[in-house]
Amino acid sequence: MSTSADPAPTTEKLPDRLPNEVWVLVAASFVIAIGFGIVAPALPGFAASFDVGVTASSIVISAFAFTRLAFAPASGKLVARFGERPIYVWGLLIVAVSTGACAFAGDYWQLLVLRALGGTGSTMFTVSAVALLIRLSPPHLRGRASGVWATGFLLGNIAGPIVGGGLVGISMKLPFLTYAVALMIAAFVAWFFLRNSSLASADRDDSRPLFTVREAFGHGAYRASLASNFATGWTVYGVRMALIPLFVTQALRENEAWAGISLSVFAGGNALVLLFSGKLADTKGRKPLAVAGLVLAGASMIWLGFTDSIPAFLAASVVAGFGAGLLTPAQGAAVADVVGNEKRGGPVLAGFQMAADVGTILGPLLAGVMAENLSFETAFAVTGFTMLLALVPWLMAPETLPKGPGEHTASDVAAESACIDEGPELPTGERVAGKPQQPQP
């Protein structure tokens, strides 16, 4: 969309490489993810060592997700108030200290409280990292930036459990201490390499206006991204992790090792697609990739529940990985387009994260009840339909991909439309809509 107020078209060549600061965030995300993968195999067993049952051990795991969800709005406000870099570093340090302290927990309740405290830091560094990623990435490279950032997490999640499984054999406490050290390394890397960055410098003195959740919710692409991220949390981070081990042993009557292989196959398919899906989102558009990803992921989860052999089970897993790999960069880039580079979007990004957290909490609970009282086929079918239902808002959403440096961003268009509707009530001389700025060199 363009108006007479837009700057004249420019022939300036757009950068074709991501800024170095983005790669700093990618490296930090890998370290964070590998640390999380290290502690994941140890946490249930460590909780059970305090003579508690399966339910209590599961609550320790859920407490982290619940706290992330509850603290997400506050994290968005902290990012808006103090800036992305300080909140990112402080979030990492909070998780590092709380995780290291878990190794010295004297009873179950201490472990529960410390693990829940880590959730506050987790949502702080997640929201601030996404906000930094948006601000550092040129608009025409947002899909690629989202893709490589997700790849960093994915590779860390693949490598982490392998290392963590070995550490548990040495000591149940060693994974927690290792994760704490990994997070401190990530915090130092982020602080050291971003401290003198001109691109990442707008923190406490950031004069950009705040982009509110109410404004963002008025944009169809943001509503669609909320729906697909909820479905992603339900399917990818929730049901896939909770039900697949049970499906392998109870429905397929196979060894639990095949559950781990399935997760690795999913991750492999996901990583393979992420290598090019981010670039496709920057060239073909956010909407086509999101729609294709939802269709593949939804259909494959329905298929997975009806598989009766290991080859079919693994095939469904890899197709689900393909779908998630198409969807992740597209929805992340669409949210970045809506927020834009000229506004502070901490609360908006917190809302996007909360959608996935809600799905991650509800998905395993509801699907578990269906699997236990109805069937695995029903549980996976409902999970797949959750992804397919997210197609509805995406099919109605506008494409947000910027076509060039002179075009309004998605947030500019939404703001301009609102100001036109309320024009007569605006004070004389008040700025109605800002011009899009050139990406900083």
Secondary structure, 3 states (H helix, E strand, C coil): CCCCCCCCCCCCCCCCCCCHHHHHHHHHHHHHHHHHHHHCCCHHHHHHCCCCCHHHHHHHHHHHHHHHHHHHHHHHHHHHHHCHHHHHHHHHHHHHHHHHHHCCCCCHHHHHHHHHHHHHHHHHHHHHHHHHHHHHCCHHHHHHHHHHHHHHHHHHHHHHHHHHHHHHHHCCCHHHHHHHHHHHHHHHHHHHHHCCCCCCCCCCCCCCCECCHHHHHCCHHHHHHHHHHHHHHHHHHHHHHHHHHHHHHHHCCCCCHHHHHHHHHHHHHHHHHHHHHHHHHHHCCHHHHHHHHHHHHHHHHHHHHCCCCHHHHHHHHHHHHHHHHHHHHHHHHHHHHHHCCCCECHHHHHHHHHHHHHHHHHHHHHHHHHHHHCCHHHHHHHHHHHHHHCHHHHHHCCCCCCCCCCCCCHHHHHHHHHHHHCHHHCCCCCCCCCCCCCCCC
